[in-house]
Amino acid sequence: MAKSCIRLIVIAGAVAAASHAATLAQESDEALAKLSQYERTGESKACLPLRQIKDTKVIDDGTLLIEVSGGEVYLNELRGRCIGLKSEERFVHQSSLSQMCRGDIIRVLDNFGNERGGCGLGNFEKLSKIENADS
């Protein structure tokens, strides 16, 4: 009886993991599709005011797509890979300032809220919407 119970738990865990992976893959596809609607401008900022940040999408372990109020979108290429960022899709940023700045450290959070390492932010490069790109 105990063996069949363990098998059910393992199967349930595998199904839950597959479901989570499918959700992350869909979010990744959405983030990449959103990124494909923009092109680089070459303009960059060292900091963004936290109160203006509306949304942050993880593209991969080294790239964030950040939307701010007013419709502007910025790309942040992290200083090195932030291992686990893509798979966890969440991070924490701490600052004594009211800004997110180049060189600030973000820390990857796992499903339980534990920090799994960190990496530094790069410049915030402004992106420009490509004409005729699908919304």
N, CA, C and O atoms as CSV, one atom per row, in Angstrom:
chain,resi,resn,atom,element,x,y,z
A,1,MET,N,N,0.819,-1.188,0.000
A,1,MET,CA,C,0.000,0.000,0.000
A,1,MET,C,C,0.862,1.251,0.000
A,1,MET,O,O,0.550,2.214,-0.700
A,2,ALA,N,N,1.938,1.253,0.769
A,2,ALA,CA,C,2.814,2.420,0.848
A,2,ALA,C,C,3.496,2.677,-0.496
A,2,ALA,O,O,3.687,3.831,-0.882
A,3,LYS,N,N,3.869,1.601,-1.220
A,3,LYS,CA,C,4.524,1.772,-2.517
A,3,LYS,C,C,3.589,2.428,-3.524
A,3,LYS,O,O,4.025,3.291,-4.286
A,4,SER,N,N,2.321,2.046,-3.552
A,4,SER,CA,C,1.383,2.639,-4.498
A,4,SER,C,C,1.121,4.098,-4.148
A,4,SER,O,O,0.916,4.921,-5.040
A,5,CYS,N,N,1.125,4.421,-2.874
A,5,CYS,CA,C,0.940,5.811,-2.446
A,5,CYS,C,C,2.133,6.658,-2.899
A,5,CYS,O,O,1.954,7.781,-3.371
A,6,ILE,N,N,3.326,6.130,-2.758
A,6,ILE,CA,C,4.532,6.845,-3.182
A,6,ILE,C,C,4.510,7.051,-4.695
A,6,ILE,O,O,4.863,8.127,-5.177
A,7,ARG,N,N,4.097,6.025,-5.450
A,7,ARG,CA,C,4.019,6.148,-6.903
A,7,ARG,C,C,3.043,7.254,-7.304
A,7,ARG,O,O,3.325,8.032,-8.216
A,8,LEU,N,N,1.895,7.324,-6.622
A,8,LEU,CA,C,0.916,8.363,-6.914
A,8,LEU,C,C,1.488,9.753,-6.638
A,8,LEU,O,O,1.261,10.684,-7.411
A,9,ILE,N,N,2.219,9.891,-5.554
A,9,ILE,CA,C,2.836,11.177,-5.226
A,9,ILE,C,C,3.862,11.557,-6.288
A,9,ILE,O,O,3.903,12.706,-6.728
A,10,VAL,N,N,4.689,10.602,-6.702
A,10,VAL,CA,C,5.688,10.857,-7.731
A,10,VAL,C,C,5.014,11.254,-9.041
A,10,VAL,O,O,5.448,12.200,-9.698
A,11,ILE,N,N,3.954,10.537,-9.424
A,11,ILE,CA,C,3.229,10.849,-10.662
A,11,ILE,C,C,2.590,12.226,-10.560
A,11,ILE,O,O,2.663,13.015,-11.502
A,12,ALA,N,N,1.964,12.521,-9.424
A,12,ALA,CA,C,1.343,13.835,-9.228
A,12,ALA,C,C,2.392,14.940,-9.309
A,12,ALA,O,O,2.147,15.993,-9.897
A,13,GLY,N,N,3.554,14.699,-8.721
A,13,GLY,CA,C,4.646,15.682,-8.776
A,13,GLY,C,C,5.132,15.890,-10.199
A,13,GLY,O,O,5.415,17.018,-10.603
A,14,ALA,N,N,5.229,14.819,-10.953
A,14,ALA,CA,C,5.678,14.924,-12.348
A,14,ALA,C,C,4.664,15.688,-13.190
A,14,ALA,O,O,5.045,16.498,-14.035
A,15,VAL,N,N,3.384,15.440,-12.968
A,15,VAL,CA,C,2.331,16.152,-13.701
A,15,VAL,C,C,2.373,17.639,-13.351
A,15,VAL,O,O,2.268,18.487,-14.238
A,16,ALA,N,N,2.526,17.957,-12.075
A,16,ALA,CA,C,2.596,19.358,-11.648
A,16,ALA,C,C,3.819,20.038,-12.247
A,16,ALA,O,O,3.727,21.184,-12.686
A,17,ALA,N,N,4.961,19.359,-12.275
A,17,ALA,CA,C,6.176,19.929,-12.848
A,17,ALA,C,C,6.010,20.171,-14.346
A,17,ALA,O,O,6.444,21.202,-14.860
A,18,ALA,N,N,5.390,19.235,-15.041
A,18,ALA,CA,C,5.165,19.399,-16.483
A,18,ALA,C,C,4.223,20.566,-16.751
A,18,ALA,O,O,4.427,21.332,-17.693
A,19,SER,N,N,3.203,20.698,-15.929
A,19,SER,CA,C,2.264,21.808,-16.074
A,19,SER,C,C,2.964,23.135,-15.847
A,19,SER,O,O,2.747,24.088,-16.594
A,20,HIS,N,N,3.813,23.206,-14.810
A,20,HIS,CA,C,4.575,24.426,-14.517
A,20,HIS,C,C,5.520,24.746,-15.666
A,20,HIS,O,O,5.643,25.907,-16.056
A,21,ALA,N,N,6.181,23.749,-16.207
A,21,ALA,CA,C,7.101,23.948,-17.329
A,21,ALA,C,C,6.356,24.467,-18.555
A,21,ALA,O,O,6.862,25.337,-19.264
A,22,ALA,N,N,5.171,23.945,-18.808
A,22,ALA,CA,C,4.368,24.405,-19.945
A,22,ALA,C,C,3.959,25.858,-19.764
A,22,ALA,O,O,3.979,26.632,-20.721
A,23,THR,N,N,3.588,26.232,-18.545
A,23,THR,CA,C,3.220,27.624,-18.260
A,23,THR,C,C,4.412,28.541,-18.479
A,23,THR,O,O,4.275,29.598,-19.095
A,24,LEU,N,N,5.594,28.145,-17.976
A,24,LEU,CA,C,6.801,28.955,-18.159
A,24,LEU,C,C,7.163,29.079,-19.632
A,24,LEU,O,O,7.581,30.148,-20.078
A,25,ALA,N,N,7.008,28.000,-20.390
A,25,ALA,CA,C,7.305,28.039,-21.821
A,25,ALA,C,C,6.366,29.012,-22.528
A,25,ALA,O,O,6.789,29.758,-23.410
A,26,GLN,N,N,5.094,29.004,-22.141
A,26,GLN,CA,C,4.130,29.929,-22.740
A,26,GLN,C,C,4.491,31.369,-22.394
A,26,GLN,O,O,4.438,32.244,-23.259
A,27,GLU,N,N,4.861,31.626,-21.127
A,27,GLU,CA,C,5.262,32.977,-20.716
A,27,GLU,C,C,6.514,33.411,-21.464
A,27,GLU,O,O,6.632,34.572,-21.856
A,28,SER,N,N,7.450,32.486,-21.664
A,28,SER,CA,C,8.667,32.790,-22.399
A,28,SER,C,C,8.361,33.152,-23.842
A,28,SER,O,O,8.915,34.109,-24.383
A,29,ASP,N,N,7.472,32.378,-24.465
A,29,ASP,CA,C,7.070,32.668,-25.836
A,29,ASP,C,C,6.419,34.041,-25.927
A,29,ASP,O,O,6.665,34.789,-26.873
A,30,GLU,N,N,5.578,34.375,-24.931
A,30,GLU,CA,C,4.917,35.682,-24.912
A,30,GLU,C,C,5.939,36.805,-24.758
A,30,GLU,O,O,5.832,37.837,-25.421
A,31,ALA,N,N,6.931,36.609,-23.884
A,31,ALA,CA,C,7.964,37.625,-23.673
A,31,ALA,C,C,8.794,37.817,-24.938
A,31,ALA,O,O,9.096,38.948,-25.317
A,32,LEU,N,N,9.164,36.716,-25.592
A,32,LEU,CA,C,9.933,36.817,-26.831
A,32,LEU,C,C,9.117,37.471,-27.941
A,32,LEU,O,O,9.652,38.254,-28.726
A,33,ALA,N,N,7.827,37.153,-28.010
A,33,ALA,CA,C,6.953,37.778,-29.004
A,33,ALA,C,C,6.861,39.273,-28.750
A,33,ALA,O,O,6.881,40.069,-29.689
A,34,LYS,N,N,6.759,39.652,-27.491
A,34,LYS,CA,C,6.693,41.071,-27.137
A,34,LYS,C,C,8.007,41.753,-27.520
A,34,LYS,O,O,7.994,42.842,-28.093
A,35,LEU,N,N,9.144,41.116,-27.205
A,35,LEU,CA,C,10.451,41.678,-27.535
A,35,LEU,C,C,10.605,41.859,-29.038
A,35,LEU,O,O,11.223,42.828,-29.479
A,36,SER,N,N,10.057,40.946,-29.831
A,36,SER,CA,C,10.200,41.022,-31.284
A,36,SER,C,C,9.455,42.215,-31.889
A,36,SER,O,O,9.654,42.538,-33.060
A,37,GLN,N,N,8.604,42.867,-31.102
A,37,GLN,CA,C,7.862,44.035,-31.576
A,37,GLN,C,C,8.680,45.329,-31.455
A,37,GLN,O,O,8.229,46.400,-31.858
A,38,TYR,N,N,9.880,45.210,-30.897
A,38,TYR,CA,C,10.703,46.393,-30.642
A,38,TYR,C,C,12.072,46.263,-31.280
A,38,TYR,O,O,12.544,45.165,-31.577
A,39,GLU,N,N,12.703,47.429,-31.485
A,39,GLU,CA,C,14.087,47.449,-31.937
A,39,GLU,C,C,14.883,48.345,-30.996
A,39,GLU,O,O,14.327,49.223,-30.337
A,40,ARG,N,N,16.175,48.111,-30.945
A,40,ARG,CA,C,17.055,48.883,-30.077
A,40,ARG,C,C,17.227,50.303,-30.609
A,40,ARG,O,O,17.277,50.525,-31.819
A,41,THR,N,N,17.317,51.249,-29.696
A,41,THR,CA,C,17.516,52.644,-30.099
A,41,THR,C,C,18.947,53.103,-29.870
A,41,THR,O,O,19.386,54.084,-30.470
A,42,GLY,N,N,19.674,52.411,-29.014
A,42,GLY,CA,C,21.014,52.844,-28.650
A,42,GLY,C,C,21.015,53.845,-27.496
A,42,GLY,O,O,22.067,54.151,-26.934
A,43,GLU,N,N,19.831,54.355,-27.145
A,43,GLU,CA,C,19.697,55.275,-26.013
A,43,GLU,C,C,19.596,54.455,-24.733
A,43,GLU,O,O,18.845,53.482,-24.677
A,44,SER,N,N,20.341,54.838,-23.716
A,44,SER,CA,C,20.240,54.093,-22.468
A,44,SER,C,C,20.243,55.025,-21.269
A,44,SER,O,O,20.681,56.173,-21.337
A,45,LYS,N,N,19.739,54.488,-20.176
A,45,LYS,CA,C,19.695,55.177,-18.896
A,45,LYS,C,C,20.383,54.299,-17.867
A,45,LYS,O,O,20.403,53.074,-17.983
A,46,ALA,N,N,20.942,54.944,-16.866
A,46,ALA,CA,C,21.561,54.206,-15.772
A,46,ALA,C,C,20.526,53.747,-14.753
A,46,ALA,O,O,20.721,52.731,-14.087
A,47,CYS,N,N,19.415,54.496,-14.625
A,47,CYS,CA,C,18.404,54.188,-13.616
A,47,CYS,C,C,16.993,54.404,-14.155
A,47,CYS,O,O,16.772,55.195,-15.072
A,48,LEU,N,N,16.051,53.684,-13.564
A,48,LEU,CA,C,14.625,53.888,-13.806
A,48,LEU,C,C,13.949,54.081,-12.453
A,48,LEU,O,O,14.230,53.330,-11.520
A,49,PRO,N,N,13.060,55.076,-12.323
A,49,PRO,CA,C,12.323,55.246,-11.061
A,49,PRO,C,C,11.410,54.040,-10.807
A,49,PRO,O,O,10.656,53.636,-11.692
A,50,LEU,N,N,11.478,53.475,-9.616
A,50,LEU,CA,C,10.683,52.296,-9.289
A,50,LEU,C,C,9.189,52.553,-9.441
A,50,LEU,O,O,8.455,51.668,-9.880
A,51,ARG,N,N,8.730,53.745,-9.088
A,51,ARG,CA,C,7.297,54.031,-9.149
A,51,ARG,C,C,6.762,54.038,-10.576
A,51,ARG,O,O,5.553,53.937,-10.782
A,52,GLN,N,N,7.657,54.156,-11.570
A,52,GLN,CA,C,7.230,54.174,-12.968
A,52,GLN,C,C,7.234,52.788,-13.615
A,52,GLN,O,O,6.674,52.615,-14.697
A,53,ILE,N,N,7.853,51.807,-12.975
A,53,ILE,CA,C,7.931,50.456,-13.551
A,53,ILE,C,C,6.578,49.771,-13.422
A,53,ILE,O,O,6.077,49.558,-12.318
A,54,LYS,N,N,5.987,49.425,-14.585
A,54,LYS,CA,C,4.677,48.772,-14.618
A,54,LYS,C,C,4.796,47.258,-14.685
A,54,LYS,O,O,4.010,46.546,-14.060
A,55,ASP,N,N,5.783,46.753,-15.445
A,55,ASP,CA,C,5.887,45.315,-15.663
A,55,ASP,C,C,7.320,44.948,-16.003
A,55,ASP,O,O,8.036,45.713,-16.650
A,56,THR,N,N,7.724,43.782,-15.563
A,56,THR,CA,C,9.051,43.253,-15.881
A,56,THR,C,C,8.873,41.832,-16.377
A,56,THR,O,O,8.268,41.006,-15.693
A,57,LYS,N,N,9.394,41.539,-17.559
A,57,LYS,CA,C,9.325,40.196,-18.134
A,57,LYS,C,C,10.743,39.635,-18.228
A,57,LYS,O,O,11.671,40.333,-18.637
A,58,VAL,N,N,10.896,38.379,-17.849
A,58,VAL,CA,C,12.174,37.690,-17.961
A,58,VAL,C,C,12.251,37.070,-19.352
A,58,VAL,O,O,11.402,36.259,-19.723
A,59,ILE,N,N,13.270,37.453,-20.121
A,59,ILE,CA,C,13.471,36.883,-21.456
A,59,ILE,C,C,14.307,35.607,-21.341
A,59,ILE,O,O,13.961,34.574,-21.914
A,60,ASP,N,N,15.404,35.692,-20.598
A,60,ASP,CA,C,16.269,34.544,-20.349
A,60,ASP,C,C,17.088,34.835,-19.096
A,60,ASP,O,O,16.807,35.803,-18.390
A,61,ASP,N,N,18.093,34.014,-18.809
A,61,ASP,CA,C,18.890,34.195,-17.593
A,61,ASP,C,C,19.760,35.452,-17.615
A,61,ASP,O,O,20.427,35.755,-16.626
A,62,GLY,N,N,19.762,36.173,-18.709
A,62,GLY,CA,C,20.592,37.374,-18.788
A,62,GLY,C,C,19.886,38.601,-19.318
A,62,GLY,O,O,20.532,39.616,-19.577
A,63,THR,N,N,18.553,38.532,-19.490
A,63,THR,CA,C,17.852,39.639,-20.130
A,63,THR,C,C,16.482,39.882,-19.514
A,63,THR,O,O,15.712,38.949,-19.290
A,64,LEU,N,N,16.191,41.155,-19.242
A,64,LEU,CA,C,14.878,41.576,-18.745
A,64,LEU,C,C,14.270,42.580,-19.715
A,64,LEU,O,O,14.988,43.371,-20.327
A,65,LEU,N,N,12.968,42.548,-19.853
A,65,LEU,CA,C,12.201,43.513,-20.632
A,65,LEU,C,C,11.350,44.274,-19.622
A,65,LEU,O,O,10.553,43.674,-18.902
A,66,ILE,N,N,11.520,45.597,-19.569
A,66,ILE,CA,C,10.873,46.399,-18.532
A,66,ILE,C,C,9.984,47.455,-19.170
A,66,ILE,O,O,10.441,48.255,-19.987
A,67,GLU,N,N,8.711,47.451,-18.792
A,67,GLU,CA,C,7.754,48.452,-19.268
A,67,GLU,C,C,7.555,49.486,-18.167
A,67,GLU,O,O,7.390,49.140,-16.997
A,68,VAL,N,N,7.573,50.763,-18.555
A,68,VAL,CA,C,7.344,51.836,-17.597
A,68,VAL,C,C,6.102,52.614,-17.992
A,68,VAL,O,O,5.625,52.516,-19.123
A,69,SER,N,N,5.581,53.392,-17.041
A,69,SER,CA,C,4.406,54.196,-17.344
A,69,SER,C,C,4.744,55.151,-18.477
A,69,SER,O,O,5.882,55.602,-18.605
A,70,GLY,N,N,3.756,55.450,-19.287
A,70,GLY,CA,C,3.980,56.279,-20.461
A,70,GLY,C,C,4.236,55.456,-21.702
A,70,GLY,O,O,4.396,56.005,-22.792
A,71,GLY,N,N,4.278,54.117,-21.548
A,71,GLY,CA,C,4.425,53.239,-22.696
A,71,GLY,C,C,5.846,52.948,-23.143
A,71,GLY,O,O,6.040,52.221,-24.117
A,72,GLU,N,N,6.847,53.491,-22.462
A,72,GLU,CA,C,8.226,53.199,-22.851
A,72,GLU,C,C,8.609,51.790,-22.404
A,72,GLU,O,O,8.128,51.284,-21.390
A,73,VAL,N,N,9.501,51.168,-23.201
A,73,VAL,CA,C,9.974,49.819,-22.912
A,73,VAL,C,C,11.496,49.838,-22.949
A,73,VAL,O,O,12.103,50.448,-23.829
A,74,TYR,N,N,12.102,49.161,-21.978
A,74,TYR,CA,C,13.563,49.112,-21.864
A,74,TYR,C,C,14.033,47.664,-21.814
A,74,TYR,O,O,13.344,46.780,-21.306
A,75,LEU,N,N,15.217,47.452,-22.352
A,75,LEU,CA,C,15.883,46.156,-22.314
A,75,LEU,C,C,17.038,46.270,-21.337
A,75,LEU,O,O,17.816,47.221,-21.404
A,76,ASN,N,N,17.158,45.309,-20.431
A,76,ASN,CA,C,18.292,45.287,-19.516
A,76,ASN,C,C,19.029,43.982,-19.704
A,76,ASN,O,O,18.504,42.907,-19.417
A,77,GLU,N,N,20.265,44.090,-20.193
A,77,GLU,CA,C,21.125,42.916,-20.320
A,77,GLU,C,C,21.977,42.871,-19.058
A,77,GLU,O,O,22.826,43.731,-18.824
A,78,LEU,N,N,21.724,41.845,-18.256
A,78,LEU,CA,C,22.382,41.718,-16.967
A,78,LEU,C,C,23.883,41.537,-17.124
A,78,LEU,O,O,24.367,41.098,-18.167
A,79,ARG,N,N,24.597,41.877,-16.089
A,79,ARG,CA,C,26.059,41.704,-16.083
A,79,ARG,C,C,26.358,40.253,-15.720
A,79,ARG,O,O,26.608,39.928,-14.559
A,80,GLY,N,N,26.328,39.405,-16.714
A,80,GLY,CA,C,26.513,37.971,-16.496
A,80,GLY,C,C,25.178,37.270,-16.391
A,80,GLY,O,O,24.134,37.901,-16.227
A,81,ARG,N,N,25.232,35.953,-16.488
A,81,ARG,CA,C,24.008,35.153,-16.373
A,81,ARG,C,C,23.536,35.118,-14.934
A,81,ARG,O,O,24.339,35.048,-14.004
A,82,CYS,N,N,22.244,35.167,-14.764
A,82,CYS,CA,C,21.619,35.061,-13.448
A,82,CYS,C,C,20.979,33.676,-13.411
A,82,CYS,O,O,19.810,33.516,-13.763
A,83,ILE,N,N,21.740,32.689,-12.990
A,83,ILE,CA,C,21.321,31.290,-13.070
A,83,ILE,C,C,19.999,31.064,-12.344
A,83,ILE,O,O,19.845,31.419,-11.175
A,84,GLY,N,N,19.052,30.468,-13.058
A,84,GLY,CA,C,17.749,30.152,-12.508
A,84,GLY,C,C,16.699,31.233,-12.729
A,84,GLY,O,O,15.524,31.014,-12.436
A,85,LEU,N,N,17.095,32.386,-13.235
A,85,LEU,CA,C,16.136,33.485,-13.425
A,85,LEU,C,C,15.035,33.081,-14.395
A,85,LEU,O,O,13.857,33.309,-14.120
A,86,LYS,N,N,15.397,32.492,-15.517
A,86,LYS,CA,C,14.398,32.110,-16.518
A,86,LYS,C,C,13.466,31.027,-15.989
A,86,LYS,O,O,12.254,31.099,-16.189
A,87,SER,N,N,14.017,30.039,-15.324
A,87,SER,CA,C,13.181,28.939,-14.848
A,87,SER,C,C,12.277,29.374,-13.692
A,87,SER,O,O,11.165,28.863,-13.566
A,88,GLU,N,N,12.719,30.287,-12.864
A,88,GLU,CA,C,11.903,30.738,-11.727
A,88,GLU,C,C,10.986,31.907,-12.092
A,88,GLU,O,O,9.914,32.061,-11.506
A,89,GLU,N,N,11.404,32.734,-13.061
A,89,GLU,CA,C,10.591,33.866,-13.526
A,89,GLU,C,C,10.299,34.906,-12.452
A,89,GLU,O,O,9.339,35.665,-12.586
A,90,ARG,N,N,11.104,34.962,-11.384
A,90,ARG,CA,C,10.873,35.979,-10.355
A,90,ARG,C,C,12.190,36.313,-9.652
A,90,ARG,O,O,13.097,35.491,-9.524
A,91,PHE,N,N,12.236,37.560,-9.209
A,91,PHE,CA,C,13.434,38.030,-8.524
A,91,PHE,C,C,13.054,39.114,-7.537
A,91,PHE,O,O,11.941,39.640,-7.563
A,92,VAL,N,N,13.991,39.439,-6.670
A,92,VAL,CA,C,13.804,40.523,-5.721
A,92,VAL,C,C,14.904,41.557,-5.963
A,92,VAL,O,O,16.045,41.218,-6.276
A,93,HIS,N,N,14.532,42.811,-5.812
A,93,HIS,CA,C,15.468,43.930,-5.966
A,93,HIS,C,C,15.348,44.776,-4.708
A,93,HIS,O,O,14.247,45.173,-4.327
A,94,GLN,N,N,16.476,45.054,-4.060
A,94,GLN,CA,C,16.463,45.899,-2.877
A,94,GLN,C,C,17.316,47.125,-3.136
A,94,GLN,O,O,18.410,47.029,-3.692
A,95,SER,N,N,16.808,48.269,-2.732
A,95,SER,CA,C,17.542,49.511,-2.914
A,95,SER,C,C,17.113,50.503,-1.847
A,95,SER,O,O,15.946,50.548,-1.457
A,96,SER,N,N,18.060,51.289,-1.385
A,96,SER,CA,C,17.713,52.339,-0.427
A,96,SER,C,C,17.201,53.564,-1.180
A,96,SER,O,O,16.663,54.496,-0.581
A,97,LEU,N,N,17.376,53.549,-2.487
A,97,LEU,CA,C,16.875,54.624,-3.332
A,97,LEU,C,C,15.528,54.225,-3.900
A,97,LEU,O,O,15.111,53.075,-3.761
A,98,SER,N,N,14.859,55.141,-4.523
A,98,SER,CA,C,13.571,54.816,-5.145
A,98,SER,C,C,13.765,54.547,-6.635
A,98,SER,O,O,12.908,54.868,-7.458
A,99,GLN,N,N,14.916,53.947,-6.966
A,99,GLN,CA,C,15.245,53.670,-8.358
A,99,GLN,C,C,15.820,52.267,-8.507
A,99,GLN,O,O,16.316,51.673,-7.549
A,100,MET,N,N,15.742,51.759,-9.716
A,100,MET,CA,C,16.423,50.530,-10.100
A,100,MET,C,C,17.561,50.992,-11.000
A,100,MET,O,O,17.323,51.621,-12.031
A,101,CYS,N,N,18.798,50.683,-10.613
A,101,CYS,CA,C,19.946,51.253,-11.323
A,101,CYS,C,C,20.949,50.205,-11.799
A,101,CYS,O,O,21.023,49.096,-11.271
A,102,ARG,N,N,21.723,50.599,-12.822
A,102,ARG,CA,C,22.831,49.784,-13.308
A,102,ARG,C,C,23.730,49.453,-12.114
A,102,ARG,O,O,24.064,50.324,-11.310
A,103,GLY,N,N,24.109,48.194,-12.016
A,103,GLY,CA,C,24.968,47.757,-10.922
A,103,GLY,C,C,24.207,47.236,-9.711
A,103,GLY,O,O,24.785,46.537,-8.879
A,104,ASP,N,N,22.912,47.564,-9.593
A,104,ASP,CA,C,22.111,47.000,-8.501
A,104,ASP,C,C,22.074,45.481,-8.656
A,104,ASP,O,O,22.137,44.951,-9.766
A,105,ILE,N,N,21.971,44.806,-7.534
A,105,ILE,CA,C,21.919,43.337,-7.549
A,105,ILE,C,C,20.465,42.886,-7.444
A,105,ILE,O,O,19.712,43.354,-6.589
A,106,ILE,N,N,20.088,41.970,-8.329
A,106,ILE,CA,C,18.797,41.299,-8.197
A,106,ILE,C,C,19.083,39.863,-7.758
A,106,ILE,O,O,20.111,39.288,-8.113
A,107,ARG,N,N,18.174,39.303,-6.993
A,107,ARG,CA,C,18.343,37.939,-6.494
A,107,ARG,C,C,17.162,37.089,-6.946
A,107,ARG,O,O,16.003,37.467,-6.777
A,108,VAL,N,N,17.479,35.937,-7.522
A,108,VAL,CA,C,16.460,34.993,-8.003
A,108,VAL,C,C,15.748,34.388,-6.793
A,108,VAL,O,O,16.379,34.008,-5.807
A,109,LEU,N,N,14.416,34.308,-6.894
A,109,LEU,CA,C,13.618,33.669,-5.847
A,109,LEU,C,C,13.059,32.352,-6.359
A,109,LEU,O,O,12.577,32.267,-7.489
A,110,ASP,N,N,13.128,31.317,-5.513
A,110,ASP,CA,C,12.532,30.042,-5.905
A,110,ASP,C,C,11.061,30.011,-5.487
A,110,ASP,O,O,10.534,31.004,-4.985
A,111,ASN,N,N,10.396,28.862,-5.697
A,111,ASN,CA,C,8.968,28.718,-5.382
A,111,ASN,C,C,8.631,28.966,-3.920
A,111,ASN,O,O,7.490,29.289,-3.589
A,112,PHE,N,N,9.622,28.817,-3.039
A,112,PHE,CA,C,9.388,28.966,-1.611
A,112,PHE,C,C,9.815,30.342,-1.095
A,112,PHE,O,O,9.744,30.606,0.105
A,113,GLY,N,N,10.261,31.220,-2.005
A,113,GLY,CA,C,10.688,32.555,-1.601
A,113,GLY,C,C,12.130,32.630,-1.143
A,113,GLY,O,O,12.570,33.655,-0.622
A,114,ASN,N,N,12.875,31.536,-1.339
A,114,ASN,CA,C,14.291,31.520,-0.976
A,114,ASN,C,C,15.120,32.145,-2.090
A,114,ASN,O,O,14.827,31.955,-3.270
A,115,GLU,N,N,16.146,32.884,-1.718
A,115,GLU,CA,C,17.032,33.488,-2.710
A,115,GLU,C,C,17.991,32.435,-3.241
A,115,GLU,O,O,18.544,31.646,-2.476
A,116,ARG,N,N,18.189,32.426,-4.576
A,116,ARG,CA,C,19.035,31.431,-5.228
A,116,ARG,C,C,20.194,32.061,-5.965
A,116,ARG,O,O,20.547,31.582,-7.043
A,117,GLY,N,N,20.787,33.077,-5.458
A,117,GLY,CA,C,21.904,33.726,-6.125
A,117,GLY,C,C,21.462,35.026,-6.751
A,117,GLY,O,O,20.271,35.330,-6.821
A,118,GLY,N,N,22.425,35.779,-7.200
A,118,GLY,CA,C,22.090,37.077,-7.762
A,118,GLY,C,C,23.014,37.485,-8.885
A,118,GLY,O,O,23.988,36.804,-9.204
A,119,CYS,N,N,22.677,38.625,-9.477
A,119,CYS,CA,C,23.479,39.182,-10.560
A,119,CYS,C,C,23.210,40.682,-10.642
A,119,CYS,O,O,22.232,41.188,-10.093
A,120,GLY,N,N,24.099,41.372,-11.338
A,120,GLY,CA,C,23.993,42.816,-11.438
A,120,GLY,C,C,23.228,43.270,-12.674
A,120,GLY,O,O,23.294,42.645,-13.733
A,121,LEU,N,N,22.500,44.376,-12.512
A,121,LEU,CA,C,21.781,44.972,-13.639
A,121,LEU,C,C,22.752,45.721,-14.539
A,121,LEU,O,O,23.756,46.264,-14.077
A,122,GLY,N,N,22.439,45.742,-15.824
A,122,GLY,CA,C,23.192,46.533,-16.789
A,122,GLY,C,C,22.471,47.840,-17.051
A,122,GLY,O,O,21.616,48.252,-16.267
A,123,ASN,N,N,22.812,48.491,-18.148
A,123,ASN,CA,C,22.113,49.711,-18.557
A,123,ASN,C,C,20.700,49.371,-18.993
A,123,ASN,O,O,20.405,48.237,-19.369
A,124,PHE,N,N,19.836,50.370,-18.937
A,124,PHE,CA,C,18.463,50.227,-19.400
A,124,PHE,C,C,18.387,50.855,-20.784
A,124,PHE,O,O,18.345,52.079,-20.913
A,125,GLU,N,N,18.369,50.012,-21.829
A,125,GLU,CA,C,18.340,50.514,-23.199
A,125,GLU,C,C,16.898,50.680,-23.662
A,125,GLU,O,O,16.101,49.742,-23.632
A,126,LYS,N,N,16.590,51.890,-24.087
A,126,LYS,CA,C,15.245,52.194,-24.571
A,126,LYS,C,C,15.005,51.465,-25.883
A,126,LYS,O,O,15.872,51.432,-26.757
A,127,LEU,N,N,13.818,50.879,-26.012
A,127,LEU,CA,C,13.427,50.206,-27.235
A,127,LEU,C,C,12.371,51.048,-27.948
A,127,LEU,O,O,11.639,51.816,-27.324
A,128,SER,N,N,12.312,50.890,-29.246
A,128,SER,CA,C,11.343,51.608,-30.065
A,128,SER,C,C,10.424,50.596,-30.731
A,128,SER,O,O,10.882,49.583,-31.260
A,129,LYS,N,N,9.130,50.876,-30.702
A,129,LYS,CA,C,8.147,49.988,-31.319
A,129,LYS,C,C,8.381,49.944,-32.830
A,129,LYS,O,O,8.524,50.985,-33.471
A,130,ILE,N,N,8.420,48.750,-33.386
A,130,ILE,CA,C,8.574,48.583,-34.825
A,130,ILE,C,C,7.240,48.888,-35.481
A,130,ILE,O,O,6.209,48.352,-35.074
A,131,GLU,N,N,7.250,49.741,-36.490
A,131,GLU,CA,C,6.026,50.055,-37.209
A,131,GLU,C,C,5.431,48.780,-37.785
A,131,GLU,O,O,6.160,47.914,-38.267
A,132,ASN,N,N,4.117,48.663,-37.737
A,132,ASN,CA,C,3.373,47.511,-38.247
A,132,ASN,C,C,3.623,46.234,-37.483
A,132,ASN,O,O,3.278,45.154,-37.962
A,133,ALA,N,N,4.233,46.330,-36.269
A,133,ALA,CA,C,4.398,45.138,-35.459
A,133,ALA,C,C,3.076,44.817,-34.795
A,133,ALA,O,O,2.360,45.717,-34.355
A,134,ASP,N,N,2.746,43.526,-34.720
A,134,ASP,CA,C,1.489,43.106,-34.081
A,134,ASP,C,C,1.544,43.420,-32.599
A,134,ASP,O,O,2.589,43.273,-31.966
A,135,SER,N,N,0.417,43.854,-32.044
A,135,SER,CA,C,0.362,44.166,-30.609
A,135,SER,C,C,-0.047,42.973,-29.814
A,135,SER,O,O,-0.146,43.052,-28.589
